[in-house]
Amino acid sequence: MRFITSTREYLEIYNNNTKSEGDLFIFLKKKISEDILAVGIVVSKKVGKAVIRNKLKRRIKAFLRENINIHPTNEKIIIIARSVAGNAAWQEIKKDLTMLFGT
């Protein structure tokens, strides 16, 4: 697994994607030919102040590390946090991410 860092990759996924929506997150997925999972995390200022946004990003990364086996390979995924995700409990975050990775 690797994280998406370049603007070019984000734009590529924004323009050509399959969209999945949960209560707390939106997933934009794109199939690729590489045998790796690439993940980008987007948390806007609508979610909360910097402390809240960084905490949410850390929680998403922790979920990805804990559940390394549920991730599909050959995909680029952007995880976009909805504004209500900043107030969500850890159990709600895990439940929503598990549901979105399962679909």
C-alpha positions as a printed NumPy array, in Angstrom:
array([[  0.   ,   0.   ,   0.   ],
       [  1.176,   3.489,  -0.786],
       [ -0.267,   6.956,  -0.334],
       [ -1.11 ,   9.262,  -3.21 ],
       [  0.81 ,  12.528,  -2.979],
       [  0.792,  14.156,  -6.396],
       [ -1.885,  16.492,  -7.7  ],
       [ -1.754,  14.727, -11.052],
       [ -2.802,  11.416,  -9.491],
       [ -5.642,  13.042,  -7.541],
       [ -6.959,  14.726, -10.703],
       [ -6.7  ,  11.458, -12.639],
       [ -8.929,   9.73 , -10.085],
       [-11.346,  12.669,  -9.767],
       [-11.939,  12.6  , -13.538],
       [-12.275,   8.812, -14.004],
       [-13.759,   7.008, -11.035],
       [-16.389,   4.81 ,  -9.518],
       [-18.09 ,   6.428,  -6.546],
       [-19.2  ,   4.734,  -3.307],
       [-20.827,   6.647,  -0.467],
       [-21.171,   5.914,   3.22 ],
       [-22.439,   7.935,   6.147],
       [-19.025,   9.428,   6.973],
       [-16.91 ,   8.981,   3.839],
       [-17.027,   9.065,   0.063],
       [-14.795,   6.692,  -1.903],
       [-13.583,   7.423,  -5.412],
       [-12.064,   4.267,  -6.933],
       [-10.15 ,   3.655, -10.117],
       [ -8.794,   0.331, -11.372],
       [ -5.104,   0.28 , -12.329],
       [ -2.78 ,  -2.258, -13.884],
       [ -0.25 ,  -2.222, -11.003],
       [ -0.573,  -4.833,  -8.265],
       [ -0.735,  -2.306,  -5.423],
       [ -3.287,  -0.271,  -3.501],
       [ -2.792,   3.503,  -3.645],
       [ -4.768,   5.594,  -1.143],
       [ -5.337,   9.334,  -0.905],
       [ -7.072,  10.969,   2.059],
       [ -8.96 ,  14.261,   1.725],
       [-10.238,  16.045,   4.837],
       [-11.489,  19.58 ,   4.21 ],
       [-11.801,  22.472,   6.643],
       [-15.544,  21.79 ,   6.831],
       [-14.736,  18.791,   9.044],
       [-13.221,  20.927,  11.791],
       [-10.077,  22.65 ,  12.962],
       [ -6.595,  21.269,  12.283],
       [ -6.537,  19.077,  15.396],
       [ -9.775,  17.346,  14.366],
       [ -8.702,  16.95 ,  10.724],
       [ -5.325,  15.452,  11.677],
       [ -6.94 ,  13.106,  14.211],
       [ -9.336,  11.859,  11.534],
       [ -6.472,  11.272,   9.087],
       [ -4.548,   9.339,  11.755],
       [ -7.619,   7.208,  12.445],
       [ -8.079,   6.41 ,   8.747],
       [ -4.41 ,   5.419,   8.476],
       [ -4.723,   3.27 ,  11.612],
       [ -7.715,   1.491,  10.085],
       [ -5.738,   0.83 ,   6.91 ],
       [ -2.818,  -0.613,   8.895],
       [ -5.079,  -2.833,  11.054],
       [ -7.067,  -4.197,   8.123],
       [ -4.362,  -4.679,   5.528],
       [ -6.015,  -7.911,   4.301],
       [ -9.42 ,  -6.429,   3.328],
       [ -8.006,  -4.006,   0.789],
       [ -8.425,  -4.831,  -2.879],
       [ -5.266,  -4.507,  -4.94 ],
       [ -5.058,  -2.948,  -8.402],
       [ -6.931,   0.158,  -7.271],
       [ -6.367,   3.795,  -6.546],
       [ -8.757,   5.089,  -3.897],
       [ -9.44 ,   8.57 ,  -2.61 ],
       [-11.19 ,   8.684,   0.765],
       [-13.073,  11.966,   1.21 ],
       [-14.333,  12.749,   4.708],
       [-17.795,  14.253,   5.076],
       [-18.291,  17.107,   7.529],
       [-19.923,  14.82 ,  10.124],
       [-16.866,  12.549,  10.257],
       [-15.016,  14.912,  12.579],
       [-17.434,  14.188,  15.44 ],
       [-17.663,  10.439,  14.82 ],
       [-16.473,   7.831,  17.299],
       [-13.756,   5.339,  16.382],
       [-16.309,   2.491,  16.141],
       [-18.426,   4.463,  13.659],
       [-15.363,   5.234,  11.539],
       [-14.313,   1.57 ,  11.479],
       [-17.847,   0.454,  10.599],
       [-18.175,   2.921,   7.705],
       [-14.723,   2.185,   6.265],
       [-15.284,  -1.584,   6.534],
       [-18.591,  -1.231,   4.685],
       [-17.035,   0.886,   1.938],
       [-14.041,  -1.406,   1.436],
       [-16.388,  -4.386,   1.285],
       [-18.362,  -2.966,  -1.645]])
